[in-house]
Amino acid sequence: MDCMNLPRRLPVLLAALALAGCASWRSGSDAAGHQPPPGAVPVARYVGTLPCTDCAGVRTDLLLYTTAAGTPGGYSLRQTFLGGADPKKRTDTVSGSWMQASGTAEDAQASVIHLDPTVPERMRAFRQDGIQVLRALSPEGRELPAHLPRSLVRVPAGVPPASLVLTYADRGSDAEVKAGDQVVLLLASQPSSGYRWAALPDRLGAMKAQGEAQHVSELTPDAPGLDMFRFTAAGSGTQVLRVEYRSATDPMAKAADIATFNITVR
């Protein structure tokens, strides 16, 4: 796929990167499919599914790099176009340069990262919304409508770089993995509300849970953050991973939200 056609497919790429949350993701190897610049150091990985004008969405995996001296060292963006007229998933990887700046059309104090700032047809701007969440900006530097899947989330430290990471925007979608691969779910939660995400067991057993869910917060253990579930592809077939946002104190209460992910192990 010609990366020069990305603006036609995506009104705006969802992302908003800032260095304040980048240094916690480091690995000696890169996520599968990424092409790091020579001598670059991976410092942050962000994932999410973005809107698409002619497909069901674009599963996005973004790596930000610096040089050994700590200056911007390029980025790698891996995209999988889901559904649409072409029944086959289409995947491509693009790379380029980035720079940090301040201010948007609506917030002069916002921290903003620009990808390919000197290439108009590929230039994108992204604002950080907290340490863990990235928000899209329009070409005019404004927020995108709230009904769009606007967020990318930071992958916590310790997640293997080749893991398939899915977010709330991926709910209801299909994904394929190989035996032994890891699948990670990252779902926004707020423990102080009294609710948390809980995974429901599945009799098929194609995906094996790796321990209990972990809450990854920006500040304190009870601060808003991400509930992280980790699974390993241990069998074969298609399994529906079902998670429910439930009361932590009343197991009989109705779930406030439900998300399912269809995982096929080949």
Number of C-alpha atoms within 10 A of each C-alpha: 10 7 13 10 11 15 16 12 17 17 15 22 28 27 31 27 34 27 16 12 17 21 12 15 20 19 16 7 13 17 20 12 15 20 16 20 18 9 11 19 24 26 20 25 28 25 27 28 28 26 21 21 13 15 17 16 24 25 23 23 26 25 25 26 26 19 16 11 9 11 11 18 23 23 25 23 20 21 22 16 23 23 17 14 9 11 9 10 13 13 15 14 17 16 20 16 19 22 17 16 14 13 13 20 12 10 12 9 10 17 20 25 22 20 23 19 17 11 11 8 14 16 18 24 29 28 28 23 18 15 18 25 24 25 23 28 24 18 14 9 18 16 17 17 11 8 6 12 19 24 26 29 29 24 25 19 15 10 17 18 19 15 17 21 25 24 22 18 20 22 18 14 15 15 17 14 17 14 15 13 17 23 25 20 22 25 22 19 22 18 19 11 11 13 18 23 29 19 17 10 14 13 8 13 16 22 29 17 19 13 9 11 18 13 23 23 20 15 10 9 13 16 15 20 24 28 20 21 23 21 20 20 23 16 18 17 14 18 20 21 19 18 22 18 18 20 19 14 9 10 9 8 10 11 16 12 10 15 19 18 20 17 21 20 21 13
